[in-house]
Amino acid sequence: MHDAATSLRDATGDDAAAIAALHADSWRRNYRGAYDDDFLDHHVDADRLAVWTERLGSSDRARRACTVVADRHGAVVGFAHTIFDEDAVWGSLLDNLHVSHDAQRQGLASRLMACTAERLLAAGAGRALYLWVLEQNRGAQAFYLAVGGEVVERAVRALAGGGDGPVLRVAWPDAGTLVSAR
């Protein structure tokens, strides 16, 4: 399903608060049990706002990263943040992909991934793309596999808010395969 009322565009500094709020809500809904409850209940909003204010305010971010938002009638309903050439082996890191709870299952995540792949290829950042997904996040894993990703590694990594948790690396050797989803 393609929603004509939702457009994709590059994020600006003005989007920091909306992206942070969506990000915090997504973490609360999907990462309970992996992330510290105190962090999710009391600190995640301020943490995400600080991160997104810095990310979107950085003068060199356009060369090293891209953040694409799904905008529906002026409201941010999804976003994808990619760091170009983050890893010499695995390529660019899709560090964040979140769609608001009410906008899920409408094709936005696929569109965001396709737009991200287009930006990556246009930036000359190589063709490989990867991400880390919490092992407990089965819904996200199913989506990533459905759009051609392959689980290539299991690891234990530090989690936001403290502690460590099991994660999976999902990779696309050629991000160009994602472009058709747009």
Disulfide bonds with the S-S distance in Angstrom:
none
